Amino acid sequence: MQNITGIDEAGRGAVLGPLVIAGVTVRKEDEAKLKEMGCKDSKVLKPKRREELAGKIEKVASNIIVLRVQPCTIDDYRASGQNLDMIEAMKMAQIITMNDSPGTVYVDALSSNPKGFEKKIVGYMKGKKADMVVKNYMDESVVVVSAASIVAKVERDRAIEDLKKRVGVDFGVGYPHDKRTTDFIESFVREKKELPSFVRKSWMTTQNIIEKNWQKKVGEFFSSKRKQGCE
């Protein structure tokens, strides 16, 4: 029995909420089922359709692994000198090593240098071997990667909705381009004199908000703050 695995992420560029990375494994013979059910790049699907497909993918997949990387964890990694490509490569390697039978692994390269990104993944795999294909835009061309993109996006959307219910505010999609998101962070900083624990403080968007409202560099702003919890 031959397996294939797709790996993709959701929330890479978000300023708020987790980065989610998903790995979906199916038998090679079941790849056609993913196509028949309509798996596509999650970005071209509406939320309700993604939810429907995620449930169907669970029934077809032999293995699904989902990792949430919380904002404070991302900030800690970045503070230690690891950039976003390295963080994602590390977590993708973790998904591969956690899977006893991944088969051929298809990874949507999140870097402009797919070969370099593949080397990063291999470097974090602690000697485990895997047949990998790492290219850009594989969420559009390889259906098992499309399935992983759907699972990752649904998981992130659920996390964002949970956060909205907790704070009682619709802060949008959590990306810097969404004015609802930046307005929420700015309002929170002005009122609470701290950041929500689910905001990535190492992001330029966050630093600009702090400097605008407090005329302080981000390091100064946090030097007097207790370490916030990780959500």
Residue pairs with C-beta under 8 A, 6 or more apart in sequence:
1 27
2 27
2 28
2 29
2 103
2 104
3 25
3 26
3 27
3 28
3 62
3 101
3 102
3 103
3 104
4 25
4 26
4 27
4 28
4 31
4 103
4 104
4 105
4 106
4 144
5 23
5 24
5 25
5 63
5 96
5 99
5 102
5 103
5 104
5 105
5 106
5 144
6 23
6 24
6 105
6 106
6 107
6 108
6 138
6 142
6 143
6 144
6 145
6 146
6 147
6 148
6 149
7 21
7 22
7 23
7 24
7 92
7 95
7 96
7 105
7 106
7 107
7 108
7 145
7 148
8 21
8 22
8 42
8 107
8 108
8 138
8 139
8 145
8 146
8 148
8 149
8 152
9 19
9 20
9 21
9 22
9 88
9 108
9 110
9 149
9 152
10 19
10 20
10 22
10 42
10 149
10 152
10 153
10 155
10 156
11 17
11 18
11 19
11 20
11 152
11 156
11 174
12 19
12 84
12 88
12 110
13 175
13 176
14 156
14 173
14 174
14 175
14 200
15 174
15 175
15 176
15 181
15 182
15 185
15 199
15 200
15 203
15 205
15 206
16 71
16 160
16 163
16 171
16 174
16 175
16 181
16 185
16 196
16 198
16 199
16 200
17 71
17 156
17 159
17 160
17 163
17 174
17 198
18 68
18 69
18 70
18 71
18 156
18 159
18 198
19 68
19 69
19 74
19 87
19 88
19 91
20 66
20 67
20 68
20 69
20 152
20 153
20 155
20 156
20 159
21 66
21 67
21 69
21 88
21 91
21 92
21 95
21 152
22 64
22 65
22 66
22 67
22 95
22 148
22 149
22 151
22 152
22 155
23 63
23 64
23 65
23 66
23 92
23 95
23 96
23 99
23 102
23 148
24 57
24 61
24 63
24 64
24 144
24 147
24 148
24 151
25 61
25 62
25 63
25 64
25 99
25 101
25 102
25 103
25 144
26 33
26 34
26 60
26 61
26 62
26 144
26 147
27 62
28 103
30 60
31 143
31 144
33 60
34 57
34 60
34 143
34 144
34 146
34 147
35 143
37 53
37 56
37 57
37 60
38 49
38 53
39 53
39 57
39 143
39 146
39 147
39 150
40 140
40 146
41 139
41 140
41 146
41 149
42 50
42 139
42 146
42 149
42 150
42 152
42 153
42 154
43 139
43 149
43 153
45 53
45 150
47 157
50 150
50 153
50 154
50 157
51 154
53 147
53 150
54 150
54 151
54 154
57 64
57 147
57 150
57 151
58 64
61 147
62 101
63 99
63 101
63 102
64 151
65 95
65 98
65 99
66 151
66 152
66 155
67 91
67 94
67 95
68 155
68 159
69 87
69 91
70 198
70 230
70 231
71 197
71 198
71 199
71 200
71 201
71 230
71 231
72 197
72 228
72 229
72 230
72 231
73 230
74 84
74 87
74 200
74 202
75 200
75 201
75 202
77 86
77 87
78 84
78 87
78 202
79 202
82 90
84 110
85 110
85 111
85 117
85 120
86 120
88 110
89 117
89 120
89 121
89 123
89 124
90 120
90 124
92 107
92 121
93 121
93 122
93 123
93 124
93 125
93 126
94 124
96 102
96 105
96 121
96 125
96 128
96 130
96 132
97 125
97 126
97 128
102 130
103 131
104 131
104 132
104 133
105 130
105 131
105 132
105 133
106 132
106 133
106 138
106 142
106 144
106 145
107 117
107 118
107 121
107 132
107 133
107 134
107 135
107 138
107 145
108 135
108 136
108 137
108 138
108 139
108 145
108 148
108 149
109 117
109 118
109 134
109 135
109 136
109 138
110 117
111 117
112 136
114 134
114 135
114 136
115 134
117 134
118 132
118 134
121 132
121 134
122 132
133 142
138 145
139 145
139 146
139 148
139 149
140 146
160 173
160 174
163 171
163 198
163 231
164 170
164 171
167 196
169 184
170 180
171 180
171 181
171 184
171 185
172 178
172 179
172 180
172 181
172 184
173 181
174 181
175 181
176 182
176 203
176 205
182 205
182 209
185 195
185 196
185 199
185 205
185 206
185 209
186 209
186 212
186 213
188 194
188 195
188 196
189 195
189 209
189 210
189 213
189 214
190 213
194 225
194 228
195 201
195 206
195 210
195 228
197 228
197 229
197 230
197 231
198 231
199 206
200 206
201 207
201 218
201 222
206 218
207 217
207 218
210 216
210 217
210 218
210 221
211 217
211 218
214 221
